[in-house]
Amino acid sequence: MDSKKRKAILIALLVGIFMGGLDSGIITPVRPIIQDSFGISNNLGIWMITIYTLFYAMTIPIMGKLADLFGKMKMFKVSISIFGIGSLLVAIISNVSGNGNIIYFYLFLFFRVIQAIGAGGIMPIATSAIASLFPKEKRGAAFGLIGAMYGLSSIVGPSAGSLIISIFGEANWGYLFFINVPIVIVIYIVMNKVTKDNILNEQPKKNVKIDYIGAVLLTI
């Protein structure tokens, strides 16, 4: 594989990791604003963070197995697409959050779950793909970039949330999530362009089994 293609894939994978990690913290400083817009209590409002973290953690091992079964690059594109769809739906639901109907808050939580499922696939698949893309002597530096990107997203998330609200206003908190959509589209286009061929020479693993019972127990 030529170095330009490898760099393009690495950047797309790293940006995907950053976006998935960012949405865990970006909501933290503006949670009271979102709670007020839905007219819910603090005890219920905390679920907008908790449910994302829960399904993010739950999805990681499952998506890792699916990547073994269907291919890393294919499942990365699926994961980033799910994350983008979830982000768009959360942004759209913000437009009706002020009507006092708690059903919309539960829809909001459901859309956060969709986001988390996509994000949960990004991290393990990107890490595994990077390991396959680089020779052993360069993997340490590549994994260092992954750790740095995820750490950076944790630091930047709360500040980014406050900045977006200060720019667009409290009533337009949906932009916290809508901003993900164009970035996801760019990542998908880049990945689709540079991974048309089986660049990792992956062979489908028909004997891979998903431990559904284990996944449920892990979630509990």
Disulfide bonds with the S-S distance in Angstrom:
none
